[in-house]
Amino acid sequence: MSCNVIIIDDHPLFSRGLSQLIETQRDYKVIGMAKNRNEALTLLDNTKPDLAIVDLNLGQEDGLELIKDIIVIHPQTKILVLSMHDERFYAERAIKAGAKGYIMKEEAESQVINAIKTVNNGEIYLSENEKARIKELSQGTTSDSGHFDSISTLSDRQLQIFTLVGKGLGTVEIAKKLNLSIKTIDTHKENIKAKLHCASSAELRQMAIEWTNKAV
């Protein structure tokens, strides 16, 4: 059975390369590409694909929120996340949002194809490392102690705000972008500071910048 695929990524060169890779596989056809949320939803409406490959970093837009939108509007479309974001912090979030798989862009082409086929077959795809990490977490045996590990305690909204801080947006800009009040953003920031053990807004901003540069 043929599989029609769309690619949602804000790097056209990467999308074209991925498209060429996918079309080396029998019965797989890339029928469209989008660079942002609006293009993606229009493309989904027009093509109704079997599979959407989604990057989480869509400029200033949030790929996790887009996944949630796709699940509501086009529940028949399976979603695979293919991203530079560290799977330790995003794979579980993506699956909870409705994606059926998560793979990092640094993986070998053969693994990317494997992930695509696994998700298209209706199964969940995660790397062996991520499966082991989740198992350790469930058993309380994980030994993670990295600088950014506390970020995993943030809610999706808090992570969204934290990432926007790292991209240089101020409170007013974030409030406008997310259609929330300035007071709500300030409250989220205070909660983020507490979870990440940041003593000041400047420390939070510096950590967010380091994280954003590392993660995208």
Beta strands, then each sheet from edge to edge (+ up, - down):
strand 1: 3-8
strand 2: 28-34
strand 3: 51-54
strand 4: 57-58
strand 5: 61-62
strand 6: 78-83
strand 7: 101-104
sheet 1: 2+ 1+ 3+ 6+ 7+
sheet 2: 4+ 5-
end
